[in-house]
């Protein structure tokens, strides 16, 4: 395993974890701001309204969080496999940093309702995952 590629992976993993922490906190904050809760005990504790559905602002944050949870774990697995193929620092930097920045931008654009930028950021992250997959396949074909 190349140490430099692993260091970049670890940094990007931490940055992506903070992205998920941020979205988790944003979900709670948007619930508190809207004062609408799907659980009766939460409505009682925070002196809000109990409804069977979330407020629209909460739904948007939850959708952004759900999208991150659909994309980030796959990236983490693919990136680790890419490192195991003997990835060089330059490749790891290009793939890992690009994905990490794209996911943070996607979260920002999603929370702000900014199209087409949200789709562009998502597409960049998706292309990184496709590129990593191709690199892994090519490395697997070259195994003797």
ABEGO torsion letter per residue (X at the ends): XBAAAAAAAAAAAAAAAAAAAAAAAAAAAAAAAAGBBABAAAAAAAGBBBBABBBAAAAAAAAAAAAAAAAAAAAAAAAAAAAAAGBBAAAAAAAAAAAAAAAAAAAAAAAAGBOAAAAAAAAAAAAAAAAAAAAAAAAAAABX
